[in-house]
Amino acid sequence: MQIPRPLLLLSALALLPRPAPAQEKPAEPAAALDPKFETLKHELDQLAKSVDDVLWYQKVGDVALVDKVLLYGPPPARAKNPTALGAKNPLKFWASVFIPQKLDRTQKHPLLIHTNTNDDDVHVLEVEHLIAALTAAGKKFDYEIFQDAPGGHSFDRMDTKAARDIRLKIYRHLGQHLKPALPFADAAALARASLR
């Protein structure tokens, strides 16, 4: 029996490799998740800040009243684009307040302000606005702006000599008003106490 030629041709064509069907490009899973991760990052930041608040209270709540206040200031003095949306909005930031429980509140006590030019959490411009407002109001306070101190927002940590010196300045300022029984003699004594 002889196979008709058109059927033979169709059979041969069926055996040839076929080109893969056109496929739609799958959506990039990472691109779809980016907005969700950004939201999650913000929520985790808020959670971390709340945990910090609780830790502050647990660590110093027996000797100080601990509170958080929302501070407002004028818009940034040097906006990159002064006509941009939101460029004229006031600056707002949270600040922790620690008031020693044994502090005589009938007296005025000077304020100490420290900031760092590479702090991404509390920008130096915000602190400069606070300093300008306090100065304009005639308030008594001490301040220092540290230039690119290691650690950014946590520049007064205990792992560098500069940081220990900064921490000692803070303790000495507080010591002038709180009169501790055993003030730190130097940064080395402060470091030893922090390791206990």
C-alpha positions as CSV (number, residue, x, y, z in Angstrom):
1,M,0.0,0.0,0.0
2,Q,1.3,3.3,-1.0
3,I,0.8,6.4,1.3
4,P,-0.6,9.4,-0.5
5,R,2.0,12.1,-1.0
6,P,0.1,14.9,0.8
7,L,-0.3,12.6,3.9
8,L,3.4,11.7,3.8
9,L,4.3,15.4,3.7
10,L,2.0,16.2,6.6
11,S,3.5,13.4,8.6
12,A,7.0,14.6,7.9
13,L,6.0,18.1,9.0
14,A,4.6,16.8,12.2
15,L,8.0,15.3,13.0
16,L,9.9,18.5,12.5
17,P,10.8,20.5,15.7
18,R,8.3,23.2,16.3
19,P,9.2,26.7,17.4
20,A,8.3,27.4,21.0
21,P,5.0,29.2,21.4
22,A,5.4,32.9,22.1
23,Q,5.4,33.4,25.8
24,E,4.5,36.5,27.8
25,K,7.4,37.9,29.8
26,P,6.7,37.0,33.5
27,A,6.4,40.0,35.8
28,E,9.5,40.6,37.8
29,P,8.6,39.3,41.3
30,A,11.0,41.7,43.0
31,A,9.4,44.7,41.3
32,A,5.9,43.6,42.6
33,L,7.3,43.2,46.1
34,D,9.2,46.5,46.3
35,P,6.1,48.6,47.5
36,K,5.2,46.0,50.1
37,F,8.8,45.9,51.4
38,E,8.9,49.7,51.6
39,T,5.7,49.6,53.7
40,L,7.1,46.8,55.9
41,K,10.4,48.8,56.4
42,H,8.4,51.8,57.6
43,E,6.4,49.6,60.0
44,L,9.5,48.0,61.3
45,D,11.1,51.4,61.9
46,Q,8.0,52.5,63.9
47,L,8.2,49.3,65.9
48,A,11.9,49.7,66.6
49,K,11.2,53.3,67.8
50,S,8.4,52.1,70.1
51,V,10.7,49.4,71.5
52,D,13.4,52.1,72.1
53,D,10.8,54.2,74.1
54,V,10.0,51.2,76.3
55,L,13.7,50.5,76.9
56,W,14.4,54.1,77.9
57,Y,11.6,54.0,80.4
58,Q,12.8,50.6,81.8
59,K,16.4,51.8,82.1
60,V,15.9,55.3,83.6
61,G,12.2,55.4,84.7
62,D,13.2,55.0,88.4
63,V,15.3,58.2,88.3
64,A,13.7,60.3,85.6
65,L,10.4,61.1,84.1
66,V,10.5,59.9,80.5
67,D,8.3,61.4,77.8
68,K,8.3,62.1,74.0
69,V,7.3,65.4,72.5
70,L,6.6,66.3,68.9
71,L,8.6,69.5,68.0
72,Y,7.7,71.8,65.2
73,G,9.9,74.3,63.5
74,P,9.9,76.6,60.4
75,P,10.5,75.1,57.0
76,P,14.1,74.3,56.0
77,A,16.1,77.5,55.4
78,R,17.9,76.0,52.4
79,A,15.5,73.8,50.4
80,K,17.0,72.2,47.3
81,N,13.9,73.2,45.4
82,P,12.0,75.9,47.3
83,T,9.0,75.7,45.0
84,A,8.7,71.9,45.3
85,L,5.6,70.3,46.8
86,G,6.0,70.4,50.6
87,A,9.1,72.6,50.6
88,K,7.4,75.1,52.8
89,N,6.0,72.6,55.3
90,P,7.2,73.0,58.9
91,L,9.8,70.6,60.1
92,K,8.4,68.1,62.7
93,F,10.3,65.6,64.7
94,W,10.0,63.6,67.9
95,A,12.3,64.2,70.8
96,S,12.7,62.2,74.0
97,V,12.6,64.2,77.2
98,F,14.2,63.0,80.4
99,I,13.5,65.0,83.6
100,P,15.3,63.8,86.7
101,Q,12.8,63.0,89.4
102,K,14.7,64.8,92.1
103,L,15.3,67.9,90.1
104,D,14.1,71.1,91.7
105,R,11.5,72.3,89.3
106,T,11.3,75.7,90.8
107,Q,14.7,76.5,89.4
108,K,15.8,76.9,85.8
109,H,18.3,74.4,84.5
110,P,20.4,74.8,81.3
111,L,19.8,72.6,78.3
112,L,22.5,70.7,76.4
113,I,22.1,70.1,72.7
114,H,24.4,67.8,70.7
115,T,24.0,67.0,67.1
116,N,26.0,65.5,64.3
117,T,26.3,66.7,60.7
118,N,26.0,63.1,59.4
119,D,22.9,62.2,61.4
120,D,20.2,60.8,59.0
121,D,17.6,60.4,61.7
122,V,17.6,64.0,63.2
123,H,19.0,66.2,60.5
124,V,21.4,68.9,61.6
125,L,19.1,71.6,60.0
126,E,16.4,70.6,62.4
127,V,18.7,71.1,65.3
128,E,20.0,74.4,63.9
129,H,16.4,75.6,63.7
130,L,15.9,74.6,67.4
131,I,19.1,76.4,68.4
132,A,18.0,79.5,66.5
133,A,14.6,79.5,68.1
134,L,16.0,79.0,71.6
135,T,18.5,81.8,71.0
136,A,15.8,84.1,69.7
137,A,13.7,83.3,72.8
138,G,16.7,84.2,75.0
139,K,16.9,80.8,76.6
140,K,20.1,79.6,78.3
141,F,21.6,76.5,76.8
142,D,24.8,74.9,75.7
143,Y,25.2,73.2,72.3
144,E,27.8,71.6,70.1
145,I,27.5,70.5,66.5
146,F,29.9,67.6,65.8
147,Q,31.3,67.4,62.2
148,D,30.9,63.9,60.7
149,A,31.4,62.1,64.0
150,P,31.4,58.3,63.5
151,G,28.1,56.6,64.2
152,G,25.7,59.1,62.6
153,H,22.7,59.4,65.0
154,S,24.5,57.2,67.6
155,F,27.7,59.3,67.6
156,D,28.0,59.3,71.4
157,R,28.3,55.5,71.7
158,M,31.2,54.0,73.6
159,D,33.3,52.3,70.9
160,T,35.6,55.2,69.9
161,K,37.7,57.7,71.9
162,A,35.8,60.6,70.3
163,A,32.5,59.0,71.3
164,R,33.7,58.4,74.9
165,D,34.8,62.0,75.1
166,I,31.4,63.2,73.9
167,R,29.7,61.0,76.4
168,L,31.9,62.4,79.2
169,K,30.9,66.0,78.1
170,I,27.3,65.0,78.6
171,Y,27.9,63.5,82.0
172,R,29.9,66.5,83.2
173,H,27.1,68.8,82.0
174,L,24.5,66.7,83.9
175,G,26.9,66.5,86.9
176,Q,26.9,70.3,87.3
177,H,23.2,70.2,88.1
178,L,22.6,66.8,89.5
179,K,25.7,66.6,91.8
180,P,26.5,62.9,91.6
181,A,28.2,61.3,94.6
182,L,30.9,59.7,92.3
183,P,31.5,61.8,89.2
184,F,33.6,60.4,86.4
185,A,37.2,61.6,86.5
186,D,37.8,60.9,82.9
187,A,36.6,59.0,79.8
188,A,38.5,55.9,80.9
189,A,36.5,55.8,84.2
190,L,33.3,56.2,82.2
191,A,34.3,53.4,79.9
192,R,35.0,51.1,82.9
193,A,31.6,51.9,84.4
194,S,29.8,51.2,81.1
195,L,31.3,47.7,81.0
196,R,30.0,46.6,84.4
